[in-house]
């Protein structure tokens, strides 16, 4: 009986000791070092560094969140790899369960809240890219109470700015982009896009754990919804410089350069991207080459060929869907210049079916109206 009691005390102590990750500067620093290696796609070195953190926190949600992030970056695009995606969601659900275990303790509520928001957010994002919009909204709903909890901590811990920033921006933007979920979103408190962007920018400036993710979201938001290409380039320059081996960051940087008419640097980097053999890189590189052909080199024939080649490569929703939209738009423009109005109309309509980039949608609608 005594031995069982001692064992119980030991287990409780172990759980308590493992709960204060966000106050453990040594292991936080190791996590940041490991994530930097992971973002730079130095996977073996990252695993070596992060393994010590996982050993120190075997039952803590940080272990499962790190497992999920590793899976995501090692299997790009993870949404196309069902086995990896299944493991990814499993690790995130383990993160949720482990977080709930320590959330019950008032002392550890703040820490648990951070990991609950992160895990539910990643699951919702995965649902979104699989076009499971109701599931994405439902997952966000699960996180809603934790979001309210997290708002209390954002001034004392900048890591929470990332979650509050995403919520405030996408609470308004998501139902605008996906009207089907508007009835579900009625049950969420209102957001504020301007405040959301400010919080994401402050997350980049002040947070450590969430800094890179905040920068990546700021690139995507400023290109996709805000059409603020200069701001996107600010963040893409930072990520590309810090993580030169990360081809996803390189892709976003090339795109930002092109949209800012920085063609020489974009073409130079795109020549590097063309050497990669994966579909994400190949599709992206073809669209970027075509865009430079069309807007800088003024080589319509080469642009047409490269846009057409890009459209033959299947896109994925997370990384290359919008590049198909750009390709349809480019080909429509070329047909319109050639006075082939019927084909131009057809390609503008295909562009509008697929694209969510505001600047692409607006351009397609405007040009379609002109020729109709």
N, C-alpha and C positions, 0 to 999 in steps of 0.2 A: 504493500500500500504506500509506504514511504517512498519507494523508488518511483512509483507512478506519479506521486505528487511532485517529486523533484523533476521528473521528465516533463510534466505539465508546465511547471515554472520555467524550465529551460526553453520550451517551445514558445511560451508567451514572451519571454525575454527576447528570443530570436526574432519574433514577429515585430516587436517594438523596435529593436535595434535596426531592423531592415526597413523601417518606415520613414526614416529621415534622410532620404537621398538628396533632396533639394538643399539640405543644410550640410551635406558632406562635400566640402570643397575639393578634397583629393579625388574622389570618385566622379564628381561633376567635371573636373578638369580632364580626367581620363576619358569620360564620355564625349566631351567636346573634341578632344584630340582624335578619338575613334571615329566620330561622325565626320570630322574634316577629311580623314582618310577615306571614309566611305563615299562622301560626296565627290571626292576626287577619283573615285572608282579604283582605289587601291585596296581591293577587297580582302586579301590575305592579311595585310598589315592592320586593317581595321578590325578584323575578327580577333587578331592577337591582342590588341589593346582593349577591346570591349569585353573580351572573355573574363578579364579580371574583375570588371564591374559586375558582370553577371554572377560570378562566383561569390562576390561580396554581398550580392542582393539576390539570392536564389528564389525567394518567394515574392519579391517586390515587383510591382507593375513595370518598372523601368526595364527589367529583363525582357519581358514580352514585347514591349514597345520597340526596343532595339532589335529584337528578332524580326519583327514585322518590317521595320525600316530597311534592314539588311535584305530581306526577301524582295522588297519593292525595287531596290536599286540594282540587285543582281539579276532581275528578271524583267527587263524593260521591253515591251510594255506588259506589266504583270496581268492586265485584264485579258490578254490573249493566251495566257498560260494557265489553264484551269487547275492543274495540280499545284502550281506555286500560289495561285490566287486562293485556293482552298486553305493552304497552310497559312497564308497571310491573314485571312479573316479569322482563322483559329487562334493565332497569336494575339490578334487584337481583342478577341473575346476573352482570352485568358487575362489580358491586361485589364479589361473591364472588371472581371471577377476579382482579381487581386486588388484592384483599387477599391472595390466595394468593401473588401475585408478590412482595409485600414481606414476607410471613410467613417466607419462606425465610431472610431475613436476621435473625440473632439480635437485632441492634440495633433492628429495627422490628417484632419479634414482638408486643409489647404493643399497638401501634397497630393492626396487622393483625387481631389477635384481637378488638378492639372492633368493627371493621367487619364481620367475619365473623359475629359473634354477632348484630349488628343485622340484617344482610341475611337470614341464615337464619331469624331470628325473624319478620321481616315476611313472608317466603314461607310459613312454617308457618301464620301467622295467616290469610293469604289462603286457603290450602288448607282451613283449618278452616271459614271462612265459606262456602266452596263445598261443604261437607259431605264433603270428601275427607280423612277422618280418618286413614286409613292414610298418605296422602301427607304430612299434617301431622306425624305421628309420625316418619315417615322423614326429613323435613327437620330435625326436632329432633335426630334421631340423628346427622345429618351435623355438627351444631353441637356435639355432646356433648364431643368432645375439646377444642374451643376453649373450652367452658364451664369445663372443668377448668383450662385455661391461665388463663382470666380470673379464677378464684378467687384466684390468686396475687397479682393486682394490685388487688383491690378495696379494700385498706387504703391503698394509695398513690395510687390514682386512683378517686375516687368514681363515675366514669362506669360502672364495671363493676358497681356495686351494682344497677343496673337489670336487667341480664341475669341476675345471680345471684338476685336477688329473684324475677323471673318464673319462673326454673327451679325454685327451691325451692317456690314456691306451686303452680305448675301441674303439677309432677311428681306431686303428690298429687291435686290437684283434677281434672286432665284425665281420667285413667282412671275417676274417680268419676262424672264427667258423661258419659263416652263409654266404657262398659265394653268395647266392641268392640276397643279398642286395648290392653287390659290385657296380652295376650301379648307385644306389641311392647315395652311399657314395662318388662317384666321385665329387659331388658338395660341399663336406665338405673340409675345409682345413685340411692338414695332421696333424697327431698326433705324439706322441713319447712315447712309452711304458715305457722306462726307466725314463723319466721325469715325466710321470704320476704316477709311483710308488713313486718317490721322493716327489711329491706334496701330495699324500695321506698320506705318513709318516709324512710330515710336518703338514698336517691337523690334524693328531692325536696328534702331539706334541703341536701345537699352538692354534688350534681352541677350542671352547667351545661347541657351538651348534652342530657342525658336528663331534665331536670327536668319539663318539661311532659308528656311521655309518662308519666312515673312518676305524676304527679298524676291523669291521665286513667285509668290502670289502677287506681289506688286508689279512685277513684269507682266504677268498674264492679265491682270485686271486692267492695267494701263493700256495694253494693246487691245484687248478684247472688248472692253466696255467703255473706257474713258477716252480712247483714241489720243492718249497723251504719250506720244511716241518718244518725246524727249525724256520724260520721267522714266519710261521703261528702259531706255538706253543707259540711264544713270545706274540702275540696279543690275542690268545685264552685264555691263562693263565690270562691275565689282565681282560678280560671280564667275565670269569667264576668266578674270585675272587670278582669282584665288583658287579656282578649281579647273586648271587648264585641261585636265584629262576627261572632264565630264562632258560628254558630247551632247547631252540634253541642254546643259547650260550654254554650250557653244551654239547650238541651234537657235536658242532664244536670243542670243547676242547677235548672230548674223541677221535674224529677222528684224531686230531692233535697229541695227545699222542700216539695213535696206530702207526701212520706213522713215529713217531720218536722212535718206539720200547720201549716206556715207558709203558709196559704192566701192571705192578702192579697197578699204579694209574688209568690207563684207565679202568681196570676191576672193581676196587672199585667204580668209578663213574658210570660205566655202570650198576652195581647192583642197584644203585639208579634210573637210567633211566628206568630200566625194570619194576619198580613199577607203572609207568605212563601208562594210558590206551588209549591214543590217538594214531592214526595210525602213525603219524610222529615219535613219540618216540618208538613205538613198532617195526616198520620196522628198524629204525636206530639201536636199541639195539640188534636186531637179527643179523644184519650184523656185528656189532662190536664184538659180542660174537663169531660169526663164524670166524672172522679175528683173534681174539686172540686164538681160538681153533687151527686154521691152523698154525699160525706163532709162537705162544708161547707155548701152551700146547701140540702141535703136535698130536692133537686128530682129525684125518681126518674124522672119522665117525660123531662126534658131529658137526664139521664144516660143513659137507655136509648137515646135517639135518637142521641146523640153516640158512644156505644160502637158502635152498629150502623153508623153512617157510617164509623167508623174501620176496621171489619172489611171494608168494601167496597174499601178501598185496599190493593193488594198490599204486603206487607211485604218488607223485605230482612233478611238474617240478621245483618248487622253493626250496624244502628242501630235497627230498629223491630220485629223479631221479638217481643221481650218485651212490647212494647206491645199486640200482638195478644193475648198471654197475659193481660195485665191487663184487656183489654176482654172477653175470654171470661169471666174471673172476675167482673167487675162485672155482666155480664148474667146470669150464673148466680145471683148473689146477689139480683138484682132479681126473677128468676123465682121463686126460693125464697120471697121475701117475699110474692109474689103467690100462693103455694101452687100454682104450676104446676110440680109436682115432676118430671115427665117432661122438660120443657125445661130445668129447672135441672140435672138429671143430665147431659143431653146437653152443655150448655155447660161444666160442670165437666170432663167428659171431654175436650172439645176443648181446654180450657185445659191439661190435663195432657199432651196430645199435643205441644204446641208450646213450653210454657214451661220455662226452666231456672232462673229466679229461685227460689231456695230458699223465700223467704217466700210467693211466689205458689203454688208447688207444695204447700207445707205447708197453706196456707189451703184450696186446692181439695180436697186429700185429706181434711182434717178436716171440711169442710162436706158433701162427698159422702158421707162415712161417716154423718153425722148423718141424712141424708134417705134413706139406702138401707135 
